Amino acid sequence: MGKQLNKVIKRRRLKAYKDRKKALVKSGAARKVTVKGEPKAAKKVAVKKPAVKKAKAAPTPVAEVAAE
């Protein structure tokens, strides 16, 4: 009998939940209450500096070396 009773309770709870949601939609109220005031402490993100690009060394002139 216990399992049958649980089914009845579950059905009753689900019906109440659905009724609450329908009433909320009809009223047009927001689902979650938002407080516009001080924002929550934002996470501090370390600012990454762009990578320093190294200047490429000038290529050695191969033609001049071969000519000597």
N, C-alpha and C positions, 0 to 999 in steps of 0.2 A: 504493500500500500504506500510505502514511503515514496517510491519513485513516481507513482501516479500523482501524489500530492505535490511533489516538486514540479511536475509538468504544469499543474494548475497555477502554482505560484509564479512560475516563469511566464506563463501566458498573461497573468494579471499584471505583472511588472512591465512586460513588454508593451501591453496595451496602454498603461499609464504613461510610459515613456513616449510612445507615439502621439498620445493626446497632448502631452506637454509640448512636443515639437510642433505639432499642428497649430496650437494656440500661439506659439512664439512666431511662427510664420505669418499668421493672420494679423497679429498685432504690429508686425513690421519692426520689431525691436531687434537690436543687434544681438548676435549670439554671445559675444564676449564683451565685457565692459572694458573699455580702454580709458585710461586716465591720461589726459594731456597735461602734463606738468613737467617735472624734471625728468629728463631722459635717464634711462638706466645707465650705469657706468659702462662706457664703451670699452671694449678691449683695446689695449694699446698695442698697435702693430708696429714693429720695428721698421723704420723706413730703410729700404735697401738702396744703397748707392749704385748707380750704374757701373758695370765693370769697366775698369780702365783698359783701354785698348792700347796695346804697345805698337809703336811705329815700326813698320817693317824695315829691315836694313836694306839699303840699296843693293841690288844684285851686282856682283862683280862683273865687269865687262870681260867676257870670255874671248872676244875677238882680239882685243888688244894684247892679252896675255899670249895668245897663240901667235901673234905677229912678231913678238920679240924673240 
